[in-house]
Amino acid sequence: MPPKGPPAKSSARPSAARPPRPEARPAAREDGEQRIAKLLARAGIASRREVERMIGEGRVALDGKVLTTPATLLTDLTGVTVDGKAVRAPAAARIYRFYKPAGVLTAASDPKGRPTIYDRLPDGLPRLIPVGRLDYNTEGLLLMTNDGGLKRQLELPATGVARVYRARAFGEISQDQLESLAEGVTIDGVRYGSIDANLERRTGRNCWIELSLTEGKNREVRNVLAFLGLQVSRLIRTAYGPFTVEGLGPGAIAEVAREDLFRFRQTLKGPPAR
């Protein structure tokens, strides 16, 4: 199922008014030319990787000519279509806080017919893409944005944005064991970076643990806690950077105030979103 929101419209001038641009050039110059995959990601069409796949499937065209390479360099999206629909210029970056329920995929569609986040989003939203992923059975805060460049910037470990989780787990664990995660750990050949973990409370052999990390590898929290001998029965992401799940119930969504987003972007230490 495609993301919610109205189909893209173009406010660009008809492409016939200018000669067609070459499909690929050897390198970007300093006059603002960028790869088409980056421009389409910036416009919120999809991630760069997904855009490259769409180009390979013949779904992207320039001035009516189907593109065959993501190396195409353009200064803007004038004349570009995706699935036959004109692409409008990137809108101002927006971010939404979405409470992803458990039992929902962070994906546009699922061949097995399982529900996705787009089945849970209300109508009337702009085209949104998720920042990172949450596992099928993980719930909590999922940031959604219309800006592919901002999405990538927030996902990069180098940006240093903390993700905070609360895990309910079964098993014996001590605070000393959790503090050892600050040094990182290697599990089955995969290196997980520093994790700040704290034992919140324990009832019998059940406990709640809060964990803060900046990498967000696939199933990182579950894998690390399993390595410590714990069985996770519930996992909630409560925060991503300064944005929290507070005030949201499962399936609810709320836009971050633009001034809050602006202030947050000034604090990012990774490569800028463009």
HELIX and SHEET records of a PDB file:
HELIX    1   1 SER A   15  ALA A   17  5                                   3    
HELIX    2   2 ILE A   36  ARG A   42  1                                   7    
HELIX    3   3 ARG A   48  GLY A   56  1                                   9    
HELIX    4   4 ILE A  117  ARG A  120  1                                   4    
HELIX    5   5 GLY A  148  GLU A  155  1                                   8    
HELIX    6   6 PRO A  157  THR A  159  5                                   3    
HELIX    7   7 GLN A  175  GLU A  179  1                                   5    
HELIX    8   8 SER A  180  GLU A  183  5                                   4    
HELIX    9   9 GLU A  220  PHE A  227  1                                   8    
HELIX   10  10 ARG A  258  THR A  267  1                                  10    
SHEET    1   A 2 GLN A  34  ARG A  35  0                                        
SHEET    2   A 2 LEU A  73  LEU A  74 -1                                        
SHEET    1   B 4 LYS A  65  VAL A  66  0                                        
SHEET    2   B 4 VAL A  60  LEU A  62 -1                                        
SHEET    3   B 4 VAL A  80  VAL A  82 -1                                        
SHEET    4   B 4 LYS A  85  ALA A  86 -1                                        
SHEET    1   C 4 ILE A 129  PRO A 130  0                                        
SHEET    2   C 4 GLU A 139  THR A 145 -1                                        
SHEET    3   C 4 ILE A  95  LYS A 100 -1                                        
SHEET    4   C 4 ILE A 253  GLU A 255 -1                                        
SHEET    1   D 6 ILE A 129  PRO A 130  0                                        
SHEET    2   D 6 GLU A 139  THR A 145 -1                                        
SHEET    3   D 6 GLN A 231  TYR A 240  1                                        
SHEET    4   D 6 ARG A 163  PHE A 170 -1                                        
SHEET    5   D 6 ASN A 206  LEU A 213 -1                                        
SHEET    6   D 6 ASP A 196  THR A 203 -1                                        
SHEET    1   E 4 ILE A 129  PRO A 130  0                                        
SHEET    2   E 4 GLU A 139  THR A 145 -1                                        
SHEET    3   E 4 GLN A 231  TYR A 240  1                                        
SHEET    4   E 4 PHE A 243  THR A 244 -1                                        
SHEET    1   F 2 VAL A 185  ILE A 187  0                                        
SHEET    2   F 2 VAL A 190  TYR A 192 -1                                        
END                                                                             
